Amino acid sequence: MEYDKLVSKALEARKNSYSPYSKFKVGAAVLTEDGKIYTGCNIENASYGATNCAERTAIFKAVSEGHKTIKAIAIVGVENGYTYPCGICRQVIAEFASEDTEIILGKSENDYLVKTLDEILPGAFTKKDLEK
């Protein structure tokens, strides 16, 4: 997989962040099972509960276009550190992840970490648990 391309798309999406309260800009790019890329940024609201994270924005865009499985997601936030998804986003990633979904945490196109879902959300509660 071309991680640098996915990170680049996330960096581009970060530019559209609406974060007047936290000043913490985040961008995400989701790669679907058929190779399409959907991007998202964080969108804050004066009523903080109405805020939406970049990861969920990108995933919801993909799902709204008929994609139910993500192969990878790249997330970029601050330039001097790796930005991990929040707990809610980890759960949403788990909902649409395959067994080999990769989570890419990027600082730049050339500086990123690649994680598995189990590494960022061990013991995740998933739809498989509802079948028990």
N, CA, C and O atoms as CSV, one atom per row, in Angstrom:
chain,resi,resn,atom,element,x,y,z
A,1,MET,N,N,0.835,-1.174,0.000
A,1,MET,CA,C,0.000,0.000,0.000
A,1,MET,C,C,0.885,1.244,0.000
A,1,MET,O,O,1.962,1.251,0.595
A,2,GLU,N,N,0.431,2.265,-0.655
A,2,GLU,CA,C,1.158,3.525,-0.708
A,2,GLU,C,C,0.733,4.398,0.468
A,2,GLU,O,O,-0.155,5.242,0.339
A,3,TYR,N,N,1.376,4.187,1.618
A,3,TYR,CA,C,1.027,4.931,2.818
A,3,TYR,C,C,1.197,6.428,2.617
A,3,TYR,O,O,0.374,7.218,3.080
A,4,ASP,N,N,2.276,6.824,1.920
A,4,ASP,CA,C,2.543,8.243,1.733
A,4,ASP,C,C,1.407,8.949,1.016
A,4,ASP,O,O,1.108,10.103,1.322
A,5,LYS,N,N,0.764,8.269,0.059
A,5,LYS,CA,C,-0.355,8.868,-0.676
A,5,LYS,C,C,-1.553,9.088,0.255
A,5,LYS,O,O,-2.201,10.133,0.201
A,6,LEU,N,N,-1.840,8.112,1.096
A,6,LEU,CA,C,-2.968,8.229,2.011
A,6,LEU,C,C,-2.693,9.313,3.063
A,6,LEU,O,O,-3.591,10.082,3.408
A,7,VAL,N,N,-1.471,9.373,3.565
A,7,VAL,CA,C,-1.101,10.418,4.520
A,7,VAL,C,C,-1.193,11.786,3.855
A,7,VAL,O,O,-1.656,12.745,4.473
A,8,SER,N,N,-0.758,11.886,2.609
A,8,SER,CA,C,-0.840,13.147,1.876
A,8,SER,C,C,-2.288,13.628,1.750
A,8,SER,O,O,-2.566,14.817,1.904
A,9,LYS,N,N,-3.192,12.715,1.473
A,9,LYS,CA,C,-4.624,13.065,1.383
A,9,LYS,C,C,-5.156,13.541,2.732
A,9,LYS,O,O,-5.962,14.470,2.791
A,10,ALA,N,N,-4.707,12.906,3.816
A,10,ALA,CA,C,-5.125,13.322,5.154
A,10,ALA,C,C,-4.575,14.715,5.482
A,10,ALA,O,O,-5.271,15.537,6.078
A,11,LEU,N,N,-3.330,14.971,5.093
A,11,LEU,CA,C,-2.738,16.299,5.305
A,11,LEU,C,C,-3.514,17.368,4.546
A,11,LEU,O,O,-3.728,18.470,5.051
A,12,GLU,N,N,-3.926,17.036,3.343
A,12,GLU,CA,C,-4.721,17.963,2.535
A,12,GLU,C,C,-6.067,18.229,3.208
A,12,GLU,O,O,-6.519,19.373,3.260
A,13,ALA,N,N,-6.703,17.182,3.720
A,13,ALA,CA,C,-8.000,17.331,4.387
A,13,ALA,C,C,-7.882,18.166,5.656
A,13,ALA,O,O,-8.799,18.911,6.002
A,14,ARG,N,N,-6.753,18.040,6.348
A,14,ARG,CA,C,-6.547,18.804,7.586
A,14,ARG,C,C,-6.666,20.310,7.342
A,14,ARG,O,O,-7.074,21.049,8.237
A,15,LYS,N,N,-6.320,20.761,6.162
A,15,LYS,CA,C,-6.405,22.186,5.830
A,15,LYS,C,C,-7.836,22.709,5.938
A,15,LYS,O,O,-8.040,23.905,6.151
A,16,ASN,N,N,-8.830,21.831,5.795
A,16,ASN,CA,C,-10.237,22.244,5.853
A,16,ASN,C,C,-10.821,22.171,7.256
A,16,ASN,O,O,-12.005,22.443,7.452
A,17,SER,N,N,-10.001,21.806,8.227
A,17,SER,CA,C,-10.470,21.678,9.600
A,17,SER,C,C,-11.167,22.956,10.063
A,17,SER,O,O,-10.692,24.066,9.824
A,18,TYR,N,N,-12.295,22.772,10.727
A,18,TYR,CA,C,-12.985,23.885,11.373
A,18,TYR,C,C,-12.804,23.665,12.867
A,18,TYR,O,O,-13.580,22.950,13.500
A,19,SER,N,N,-11.769,24.291,13.424
A,19,SER,CA,C,-11.419,24.054,14.824
A,19,SER,C,C,-11.122,25.374,15.550
A,19,SER,O,O,-10.026,25.565,16.076
A,20,PRO,N,N,-12.109,26.282,15.573
A,20,PRO,CA,C,-11.867,27.588,16.195
A,20,PRO,C,C,-11.731,27.532,17.715
A,20,PRO,O,O,-11.222,28.480,18.313
A,21,TYR,N,N,-12.167,26.459,18.348
A,21,TYR,CA,C,-12.146,26.373,19.809
A,21,TYR,C,C,-10.882,25.696,20.315
A,21,TYR,O,O,-10.192,26.241,21.177
A,22,SER,N,N,-10.573,24.537,19.800
A,22,SER,CA,C,-9.389,23.807,20.254
A,22,SER,C,C,-8.128,24.223,19.509
A,22,SER,O,O,-7.021,24.085,20.029
A,23,LYS,N,N,-8.291,24.724,18.313
A,23,LYS,CA,C,-7.149,25.043,17.428
A,23,LYS,C,C,-6.355,23.791,17.068
A,23,LYS,O,O,-5.211,23.888,16.624
A,24,PHE,N,N,-6.956,22.621,17.257
A,24,PHE,CA,C,-6.304,21.336,17.007
A,24,PHE,C,C,-6.842,20.770,15.696
A,24,PHE,O,O,-7.904,20.147,15.672
A,25,LYS,N,N,-6.115,20.985,14.621
A,25,LYS,CA,C,-6.552,20.560,13.285
A,25,LYS,C,C,-6.210,19.097,13.052
A,25,LYS,O,O,-5.093,18.658,13.326
A,26,VAL,N,N,-7.189,18.340,12.541
A,26,VAL,CA,C,-6.986,16.926,12.242
A,26,VAL,C,C,-7.547,16.634,10.857
A,26,VAL,O,O,-8.589,17.164,10.471
A,27,GLY,N,N,-6.851,15.795,10.125
A,27,GLY,CA,C,-7.313,15.322,8.827
A,27,GLY,C,C,-7.235,13.810,8.782
A,27,GLY,O,O,-6.397,13.203,9.449
A,28,ALA,N,N,-8.109,13.206,7.996
A,28,ALA,CA,C,-8.115,11.746,7.854
A,28,ALA,C,C,-8.419,11.386,6.407
A,28,ALA,O,O,-9.079,12.132,5.683
A,29,ALA,N,N,-7.922,10.224,6.008
A,29,ALA,CA,C,-8.207,9.686,4.681
A,29,ALA,C,C,-8.455,8.190,4.827
A,29,ALA,O,O,-7.648,7.466,5.410
A,30,VAL,N,N,-9.577,7.744,4.291
A,30,VAL,CA,C,-9.992,6.342,4.360
A,30,VAL,C,C,-9.825,5.707,2.990
A,30,VAL,O,O,-10.244,6.268,1.977
A,31,LEU,N,N,-9.211,4.535,2.970
A,31,LEU,CA,C,-9.095,3.743,1.746
A,31,LEU,C,C,-10.115,2.620,1.842
A,31,LEU,O,O,-10.082,1.822,2.778
A,32,THR,N,N,-11.025,2.558,0.870
A,32,THR,CA,C,-12.064,1.528,0.883
A,32,THR,C,C,-11.581,0.256,0.193
A,32,THR,O,O,-10.508,0.222,-0.410
A,33,GLU,N,N,-12.398,-0.781,0.299
A,33,GLU,CA,C,-12.040,-2.089,-0.254
A,33,GLU,C,C,-11.839,-2.069,-1.763
A,33,GLU,O,O,-11.149,-2.935,-2.301
A,34,ASP,N,N,-12.426,-1.100,-2.453
A,34,ASP,CA,C,-12.266,-1.041,-3.909
A,34,ASP,C,C,-11.277,0.036,-4.359
A,34,ASP,O,O,-11.216,0.373,-5.542
A,35,GLY,N,N,-10.501,0.576,-3.411
A,35,GLY,CA,C,-9.448,1.510,-3.762
A,35,GLY,C,C,-9.829,2.976,-3.771
A,35,GLY,O,O,-8.995,3.818,-4.104
A,36,LYS,N,N,-11.074,3.315,-3.414
A,36,LYS,CA,C,-11.472,4.724,-3.366
A,36,LYS,C,C,-11.003,5.335,-2.055
A,36,LYS,O,O,-10.908,4.658,-1.031
A,37,ILE,N,N,-10.711,6.635,-2.110
A,37,ILE,CA,C,-10.262,7.363,-0.927
A,37,ILE,C,C,-11.286,8.437,-0.589
A,37,ILE,O,O,-11.717,9.206,-1.449
A,38,TYR,N,N,-11.664,8.470,0.684
A,38,TYR,CA,C,-12.566,9.493,1.202
A,38,TYR,C,C,-11.828,10.234,2.308
A,38,TYR,O,O,-11.169,9.616,3.144
A,39,THR,N,N,-11.938,11.545,2.310
A,39,THR,CA,C,-11.232,12.346,3.300
A,39,THR,C,C,-12.212,13.021,4.248
A,39,THR,O,O,-13.407,13.133,3.974
A,40,GLY,N,N,-11.664,13.463,5.368
A,40,GLY,CA,C,-12.466,14.204,6.334
A,40,GLY,C,C,-11.576,15.031,7.232
A,40,GLY,O,O,-10.381,14.766,7.367
A,41,CYS,N,N,-12.172,16.031,7.842
A,41,CYS,CA,C,-11.477,16.871,8.809
A,41,CYS,C,C,-12.344,16.980,10.051
A,41,CYS,O,O,-13.526,16.639,10.023
A,42,ASN,N,N,-11.756,17.455,11.137
A,42,ASN,CA,C,-12.572,17.667,12.322
A,42,ASN,C,C,-13.395,18.940,12.147
A,42,ASN,O,O,-12.944,19.921,11.557
A,43,ILE,N,N,-14.606,18.893,12.674
A,43,ILE,CA,C,-15.548,20.007,12.546
A,43,ILE,C,C,-16.105,20.278,13.943
A,43,ILE,O,O,-16.915,19.513,14.465
A,44,GLU,N,N,-15.655,21.376,14.530
A,44,GLU,CA,C,-16.072,21.703,15.886
A,44,GLU,C,C,-17.373,22.503,15.893
A,44,GLU,O,O,-17.831,23.011,14.869
A,45,ASN,N,N,-17.947,22.589,17.095
A,45,ASN,CA,C,-19.198,23.308,17.278
A,45,ASN,C,C,-19.151,23.964,18.647
A,45,ASN,O,O,-18.550,23.423,19.575
A,46,ALA,N,N,-19.776,25.121,18.782
A,46,ALA,CA,C,-19.824,25.807,20.074
A,46,ALA,C,C,-20.443,24.907,21.140
A,46,ALA,O,O,-20.091,25.003,22.315
A,47,SER,N,N,-21.347,24.050,20.739
A,47,SER,CA,C,-21.882,23.014,21.619
A,47,SER,C,C,-20.990,21.801,21.401
A,47,SER,O,O,-21.214,21.024,20.473
A,48,TYR,N,N,-19.982,21.633,22.247
A,48,TYR,CA,C,-18.903,20.674,21.996
A,48,TYR,C,C,-19.377,19.275,21.627
A,48,TYR,O,O,-18.710,18.590,20.851
A,49,GLY,N,N,-20.496,18.840,22.157
A,49,GLY,CA,C,-21.006,17.505,21.848
A,49,GLY,C,C,-21.370,17.329,20.385
A,49,GLY,O,O,-21.449,16.202,19.895
A,50,ALA,N,N,-21.592,18.430,19.685
A,50,ALA,CA,C,-21.942,18.368,18.263
A,50,ALA,C,C,-20.719,18.334,17.356
A,50,ALA,O,O,-20.849,18.320,16.132
A,51,THR,N,N,-19.541,18.322,17.951
A,51,THR,CA,C,-18.290,18.253,17.187
A,51,THR,C,C,-18.139,16.869,16.556
A,51,THR,O,O,-18.556,15.867,17.136
A,52,ASN,N,N,-17.544,16.820,15.372
A,52,ASN,CA,C,-17.275,15.538,14.717
A,52,ASN,C,C,-15.800,15.449,14.369
A,52,ASN,O,O,-15.221,16.395,13.836
A,53,CYS,N,N,-15.203,14.321,14.668
A,53,CYS,CA,C,-13.784,14.096,14.405
A,53,CYS,C,C,-13.527,13.820,12.923
A,53,CYS,O,O,-14.427,13.427,12.181
A,54,ALA,N,N,-12.297,14.034,12.520
A,54,ALA,CA,C,-11.893,13.816,11.131
A,54,ALA,C,C,-12.102,12.365,10.698
A,54,ALA,O,O,-12.560,12.099,9.587
A,55,GLU,N,N,-11.761,11.436,11.583
A,55,GLU,CA,C,-11.872,10.018,11.245
A,55,GLU,C,C,-13.317,9.638,10.942
A,55,GLU,O,O,-13.600,8.972,9.946
A,56,ARG,N,N,-14.226,10.068,11.812
A,56,ARG,CA,C,-15.635,9.740,11.599
A,56,ARG,C,C,-16.190,10.463,10.382
A,56,ARG,O,O,-17.026,9.910,9.667
A,57,THR,N,N,-15.740,11.691,10.132
A,57,THR,CA,C,-16.191,12.399,8.936
A,57,THR,C,C,-15.826,11.597,7.693
A,57,THR,O,O,-16.671,11.392,6.821
A,58,ALA,N,N,-14.583,11.141,7.601
A,58,ALA,CA,C,-14.131,10.377,6.430
A,58,ALA,C,C,-14.852,9.034,6.326
A,58,ALA,O,O,-15.280,8.643,5.240
A,59,ILE,N,N,-14.986,8.333,7.443
A,59,ILE,CA,C,-15.654,7.026,7.417
A,59,ILE,C,C,-17.123,7.181,7.043
A,59,ILE,O,O,-17.640,6.411,6.233
A,60,PHE,N,N,-17.797,8.164,7.621
A,60,PHE,CA,C,-19.221,8.357,7.325
A,60,PHE,C,C,-19.428,8.750,5.866
A,60,PHE,O,O,-20.422,8.356,5.255
A,61,LYS,N,N,-18.510,9.516,5.306
A,61,LYS,CA,C,-18.600,9.834,3.873
A,61,LYS,C,C,-18.514,8.559,3.048
A,61,LYS,O,O,-19.292,8.367,2.113
A,62,ALA,N,N,-17.568,7.684,3.392
A,62,ALA,CA,C,-17.409,6.427,2.649
A,62,ALA,C,C,-18.651,5.552,2.788
A,62,ALA,O,O,-19.150,5.010,1.802
A,63,VAL,N,N,-19.143,5.419,4.011
A,63,VAL,CA,C,-20.325,4.582,4.248
A,63,VAL,C,C,-21.531,5.160,3.524
A,63,VAL,O,O,-22.339,4.410,2.976
A,64,SER,N,N,-21.665,6.478,3.514
A,64,SER,CA,C,-22.813,7.100,2.839
A,64,SER,C,C,-22.773,6.896,1.329
A,64,SER,O,O,-23.779,7.079,0.645
A,65,GLU,N,N,-21.608,6.517,0.814
A,65,GLU,CA,C,-21.465,6.224,-0.606
A,65,GLU,C,C,-21.490,4.718,-0.874
A,65,GLU,O,O,-21.191,4.279,-1.984
A,66,GLY,N,N,-21.844,3.929,0.139
A,66,GLY,CA,C,-22.033,2.490,-0.050
A,66,GLY,C,C,-20.885,1.594,0.349
A,66,GLY,O,O,-20.948,0.384,0.132
A,67,HIS,N,N,-19.830,2.157,0.930
A,67,HIS,CA,C,-18.659,1.355,1.317
A,67,HIS,C,C,-18.774,0.971,2.784
A,67,HIS,O,O,-18.879,1.836,3.653
A,68,LYS,N,N,-18.753,-0.311,3.053
A,68,LYS,CA,C,-18.927,-0.795,4.421
A,68,LYS,C,C,-17.649,-1.396,5.011
A,68,LYS,O,O,-17.642,-1.805,6.172
A,69,THR,N,N,-16.574,-1.454,4.231
A,69,THR,CA,C,-15.311,-2.005,4.716
A,69,THR,C,C,-14.176,-1.062,4.354
A,69,THR,O,O,-14.026,-0.657,3.202
A,70,ILE,N,N,-13.375,-0.720,5.366
A,70,ILE,CA,C,-12.214,0.125,5.094
A,70,ILE,C,C,-10.943,-0.719,5.184
A,70,ILE,O,O,-10.768,-1.524,6.098
A,71,LYS,N,N,-10.070,-0.509,4.207
A,71,LYS,CA,C,-8.779,-1.215,4.197
A,71,LYS,C,C,-7.753,-0.500,5.052
A,71,LYS,O,O,-6.907,-1.127,5.690
A,72,ALA,N,N,-7.838,0.826,5.058
A,72,ALA,CA,C,-6.864,1.614,5.818
A,72,ALA,C,C,-7.438,2.983,6.114
A,72,ALA,O,O,-8.339,3.467,5.429
A,73,ILE,N,N,-6.891,3.597,7.157
A,73,ILE,CA,C,-7.220,4.983,7.475
A,73,ILE,C,C,-5.947,5.678,7.919
A,73,ILE,O,O,-5.206,5.162,8.756
A,74,ALA,N,N,-5.696,6.849,7.357
A,74,ALA,CA,C,-4.562,7.679,7.766
A,74,ALA,C,C,-5.101,8.853,8.562
A,74,ALA,O,O,-6.116,9.449,8.201
A,75,ILE,N,N,-4.414,9.181,9.645
A,75,ILE,CA,C,-4.833,10.262,10.530
A,75,ILE,C,C,-3.635,11.164,10.778
A,75,ILE,O,O,-2.553,10.689,11.123
A,76,VAL,N,N,-3.831,12.472,10.602
A,76,VAL,CA,C,-2.771,13.439,10.890
A,76,VAL,C,C,-3.344,14.547,11.764
A,76,VAL,O,O,-4.472,15.001,11.570
A,77,GLY,N,N,-2.540,14.963,12.721
A,77,GLY,CA,C,-2.937,16.057,13.610
A,77,GLY,C,C,-1.771,17.008,13.747
A,77,GLY,O,O,-1.376,17.673,12.790
A,78,VAL,N,N,-1.228,17.066,14.939
A,78,VAL,CA,C,-0.092,17.951,15.193
A,78,VAL,C,C,1.127,17.485,14.399
A,78,VAL,O,O,1.299,16.298,14.125
A,79,GLU,N,N,1.954,18.443,14.044
A,79,GLU,CA,C,3.108,18.122,13.214
A,79,GLU,C,C,4.273,17.542,14.008
A,79,GLU,O,O,5.167,16.922,13.432
A,80,ASN,N,N,4.271,17.737,15.317
A,80,ASN,CA,C,5.408,17.275,16.117
A,80,ASN,C,C,5.096,16.012,16.916
A,80,ASN,O,O,5.818,15.676,17.854
A,81,GLY,N,N,4.025,15.313,16.548
A,81,GLY,CA,C,3.667,14.080,17.236
A,81,GLY,C,C,2.655,13.291,16.428
A,81,GLY,O,O,2.071,13.800,15.472
A,82,TYR,N,N,2.458,12.058,16.817
A,82,TYR,CA,C,1.467,11.218,16.144
A,82,TYR,C,C,0.134,11.395,16.852
A,82,TYR,O,O,0.066,11.332,18.080
A,83,THR,N,N,-0.915,11.614,16.090
A,83,THR,CA,C,-2.247,11.811,16.654
A,83,THR,C,C,-3.037,10.521,16.526
A,83,THR,O,O,-3.329,10.066,15.420
A,84,TYR,N,N,-3.379,9.940,17.657
A,84,TYR,CA,C,-4.176,8.714,17.688
A,84,TYR,C,C,-5.660,9.075,17.688
A,84,TYR,O,O,-6.031,10.152,18.156
A,85,PRO,N,N,-6.505,8.198,17.173
A,85,PRO,CA,C,-7.946,8.480,17.202
A,85,PRO,C,C,-8.491,8.424,18.630
A,85,PRO,O,O,-7.984,7.684,19.473
A,86,CYS,N,N,-9.524,9.213,18.880
A,86,CYS,CA,C,-10.176,9.173,20.191
A,86,CYS,C,C,-10.921,7.844,20.341
A,86,CYS,O,O,-10.998,7.061,19.394
A,87,GLY,N,N,-11.454,7.599,21.505
A,87,GLY,CA,C,-12.143,6.339,21.774
A,87,GLY,C,C,-13.344,6.097,20.882
A,87,GLY,O,O,-13.540,4.986,20.391
A,88,ILE,N,N,-14.149,7.128,20.666
A,88,ILE,CA,C,-15.329,6.963,19.806
A,88,ILE,C,C,-14.895,6.617,18.384
A,88,ILE,O,O,-15.494,5.754,17.742
A,89,CYS,N,N,-13.865,7.284,17.896
A,89,CYS,CA,C,-13.387,6.995,16.537
A,89,CYS,C,C,-12.810,5.591,16.439
A,89,CYS,O,O,-12.976,4.925,15.417
A,90,ARG,N,N,-12.140,5.135,17.481
A,90,ARG,CA,C,-11.616,3.770,17.482
A,90,ARG,C,C,-12.759,2.770,17.357
A,90,ARG,O,O,-12.645,1.769,16.650
A,91,GLN,N,N,-13.859,3.048,18.047
A,91,GLN,CA,C,-15.017,2.154,17.969
A,91,GLN,C,C,-15.648,2.190,16.577
A,91,GLN,O,O,-16.071,1.152,16.069
A,92,VAL,N,N,-15.718,3.360,15.957
A,92,VAL,CA,C,-16.273,3.468,14.597
A,92,VAL,C,C,-15.345,2.773,13.601
A,92,VAL,O,O,-15.820,2.096,12.689
A,93,ILE,N,N,-14.048,2.928,13.760
A,93,ILE,CA,C,-13.105,2.208,12.898
A,93,ILE,C,C,-13.347,0.711,13.034
A,93,ILE,O,O,-13.378,-0.007,12.035
A,94,ALA,N,N,-13.520,0.235,14.267
A,94,ALA,CA,C,-13.753,-1.194,14.504
A,94,ALA,C,C,-15.012,-1.683,13.791
A,94,ALA,O,O,-15.049,-2.815,13.311
A,95,GLU,N,N,-16.020,-0.857,13.721
A,95,GLU,CA,C,-17.281,-1.248,13.076
A,95,GLU,C,C,-17.092,-1.544,11.593
A,95,GLU,O,O,-17.738,-2.440,11.050
A,96,PHE,N,N,-16.216,-0.800,10.941
A,96,PHE,CA,C,-16.067,-0.928,9.485
A,96,PHE,C,C,-14.722,-1.506,9.056
A,96,PHE,O,O,-14.414,-1.540,7.865
A,97,ALA,N,N,-13.933,-1.953,10.002
A,97,ALA,CA,C,-12.625,-2.521,9.696
A,97,ALA,C,C,-12.742,-3.972,9.246
A,97,ALA,O,O,-13.670,-4.687,9.623
A,98,SER,N,N,-11.780,-4.385,8.435
A,98,SER,CA,C,-11.628,-5.797,8.102
A,98,SER,C,C,-10.571,-6.352,9.059
A,98,SER,O,O,-10.043,-5.620,9.897
A,99,GLU,N,N,-10.272,-7.618,8.936
A,99,GLU,CA,C,-9.267,-8.211,9.824
A,99,GLU,C,C,-7.875,-7.640,9.613
A,99,GLU,O,O,-7.029,-7.722,10.502
A,100,ASP,N,N,-7.631,-7.062,8.439
A,100,ASP,CA,C,-6.294,-6.537,8.159
A,100,ASP,C,C,-6.267,-5.022,7.922
A,100,ASP,O,O,-5.347,-4.513,7.283
A,101,THR,N,N,-7.259,-4.311,8.427
A,101,THR,CA,C,-7.277,-2.857,8.289
A,101,THR,C,C,-6.060,-2.253,8.971
A,101,THR,O,O,-5.692,-2.646,10.077
A,102,GLU,N,N,-5.441,-1.290,8.294
A,102,GLU,CA,C,-4.263,-0.621,8.834
A,102,GLU,C,C,-4.617,0.803,9.242
A,102,GLU,O,O,-5.333,1.509,8.531
A,103,ILE,N,N,-4.109,1.206,10.385
A,103,ILE,CA,C,-4.297,2.567,10.881
A,103,ILE,C,C,-2.950,3.257,10.795
A,103,ILE,O,O,-1.990,2.850,11.449
A,104,ILE,N,N,-2.882,4.311,9.979
A,104,ILE,CA,C,-1.631,5.015,9.730
A,104,ILE,C,C,-1.681,6.345,10.474
A,104,ILE,O,O,-2.567,7.164,10.230
A,105,LEU,N,N,-0.745,6.555,11.367
A,105,LEU,CA,C,-0.657,7.781,12.154
A,105,LEU,C,C,0.495,8.584,11.593
A,105,LEU,O,O,1.654,8.194,11.727
A,106,GLY,N,N,0.179,9.716,10.958
A,106,GLY,CA,C,1.209,10.443,10.238
A,106,GLY,C,C,1.556,11.796,10.790
A,106,GLY,O,O,0.715,12.518,11.327
A,107,LYS,N,N,2.827,12.121,10.642
A,107,LYS,CA,C,3.310,13.482,10.860
A,107,LYS,C,C,3.491,14.150,9.486
A,107,LYS,O,O,3.193,15.330,9.298
A,108,SER,N,N,3.990,13.347,8.537
A,108,SER,CA,C,4.220,13.807,7.167
A,108,SER,C,C,4.156,12.585,6.259
A,108,SER,O,O,4.012,11.456,6.728
A,109,GLU,N,N,4.266,12.826,4.939
A,109,GLU,CA,C,4.231,11.718,3.982
A,109,GLU,C,C,5.349,10.708,4.218
A,109,GLU,O,O,5.241,9.545,3.829
A,110,ASN,N,N,6.419,11.164,4.859
A,110,ASN,CA,C,7.578,10.306,5.076
A,110,ASN,C,C,7.777,9.886,6.531
A,110,ASN,O,O,8.722,9.161,6.842
A,111,ASP,N,N,6.917,10.324,7.399
A,111,ASP,CA,C,7.054,10.033,8.831
A,111,ASP,C,C,5.703,9.608,9.385
A,111,ASP,O,O,4.836,10.442,9.645
A,112,TYR,N,N,5.533,8.306,9.564
A,112,TYR,CA,C,4.262,7.762,10.037
A,112,TYR,C,C,4.476,6.416,10.714
A,112,TYR,O,O,5.497,5.754,10.527
A,113,LEU,N,N,3.488,6.036,11.498
A,113,LEU,CA,C,3.453,4.721,12.137
A,113,LEU,C,C,2.290,3.947,11.534
A,113,LEU,O,O,1.284,4.548,11.156
A,114,VAL,N,N,2.407,2.638,11.436
A,114,VAL,CA,C,1.319,1.791,10.957
A,114,VAL,C,C,0.925,0.863,12.100
A,114,VAL,O,O,1.754,0.122,12.628
A,115,LYS,N,N,-0.343,0.914,12.471
A,115,LYS,CA,C,-0.861,0.123,13.580
A,115,LYS,C,C,-2.013,-0.762,13.103
A,115,LYS,O,O,-2.618,-0.518,12.059
A,116,THR,N,N,-2.296,-1.786,13.890
A,116,THR,CA,C,-3.476,-2.612,13.641
A,116,THR,C,C,-4.578,-2.155,14.592
A,116,THR,O,O,-4.316,-1.445,15.563
A,117,LEU,N,N,-5.791,-2.560,14.308
A,117,LEU,CA,C,-6.901,-2.227,15.191
A,117,LEU,C,C,-6.681,-2.803,16.578
A,117,LEU,O,O,-6.975,-2.150,17.580
A,118,ASP,N,N,-6.168,-4.021,16.640
A,118,ASP,CA,C,-5.940,-4.653,17.936
A,118,ASP,C,C,-4.910,-3.889,18.766
A,118,ASP,O,O,-4.967,-3.906,19.995
A,119,GLU,N,N,-3.978,-3.226,18.103
A,119,GLU,CA,C,-2.984,-2.441,18.834
A,119,GLU,C,C,-3.584,-1.171,19.431
A,119,GLU,O,O,-3.186,-0.754,20.519
A,120,ILE,N,N,-4.534,-0.554,18.734
A,120,ILE,CA,C,-5.095,0.699,19.250
A,120,ILE,C,C,-6.399,0.494,20.021
A,120,ILE,O,O,-6.837,1.386,20.747
A,121,LEU,N,N,-7.020,-0.679,19.864
A,121,LEU,CA,C,-8.265,-0.971,20.582
A,121,LEU,C,C,-8.331,-2.458,20.910
A,121,LEU,O,O,-9.142,-3.195,20.348
A,122,PRO,N,N,-7.462,-2.892,21.833
A,122,PRO,CA,C,-7.463,-4.322,22.168
A,122,PRO,C,C,-8.795,-4.735,22.790
A,122,PRO,O,O,-9.387,-4.000,23.581
A,123,GLY,N,N,-9.247,-5.919,22.417
A,123,GLY,CA,C,-10.495,-6.433,22.973
A,123,GLY,C,C,-11.713,-5.658,22.537
A,123,GLY,O,O,-12.686,-5.563,23.285
A,124,ALA,N,N,-11.680,-5.103,21.345
A,124,ALA,CA,C,-12.786,-4.267,20.858
A,124,ALA,C,C,-14.127,-4.999,20.891
A,124,ALA,O,O,-14.207,-6.191,20.594
A,125,PHE,N,N,-15.163,-4.273,21.253
A,125,PHE,CA,C,-16.527,-4.781,21.165
A,125,PHE,C,C,-16.984,-4.557,19.729
A,125,PHE,O,O,-17.027,-3.420,19.260
A,126,THR,N,N,-17.325,-5.637,19.032
A,126,THR,CA,C,-17.721,-5.532,17.632
A,126,THR,C,C,-19.027,-6.258,17.380
A,126,THR,O,O,-19.606,-6.860,18.284
A,127,LYS,N,N,-19.481,-6.192,16.138
A,127,LYS,CA,C,-20.730,-6.882,15.769
A,127,LYS,C,C,-20.645,-8.388,15.998
A,127,LYS,O,O,-21.672,-9.042,16.179
A,128,LYS,N,N,-19.439,-8.942,15.992
A,128,LYS,CA,C,-19.278,-10.375,16.270
A,128,LYS,C,C,-19.721,-10.709,17.694
A,128,LYS,O,O,-20.222,-11.803,17.956
A,129,ASP,N,N,-19.531,-9.764,18.603
A,129,ASP,CA,C,-19.948,-9.975,19.985
A,129,ASP,C,C,-21.467,-10.085,20.109
A,129,ASP,O,O,-21.972,-10.736,21.023
A,130,LEU,N,N,-22.182,-9.460,19.208
A,130,LEU,CA,C,-23.644,-9.503,19.243
A,130,LEU,C,C,-24.186,-10.830,18.742
A,130,LEU,O,O,-25.357,-11.147,18.951
A,131,GLU,N,N,-23.331,-11.611,18.077
A,131,GLU,CA,C,-23.738,-12.923,17.562
A,131,GLU,C,C,-23.599,-14.007,18.613
A,131,GLU,O,O,-24.034,-15.136,18.384
A,132,LYS,N,N,-23.013,-13.705,19.746
A,132,LYS,CA,C,-22.761,-14.712,20.785
A,132,LYS,C,C,-23.995,-14.971,21.610
A,132,LYS,O,O,-23.963,-15.789,22.529
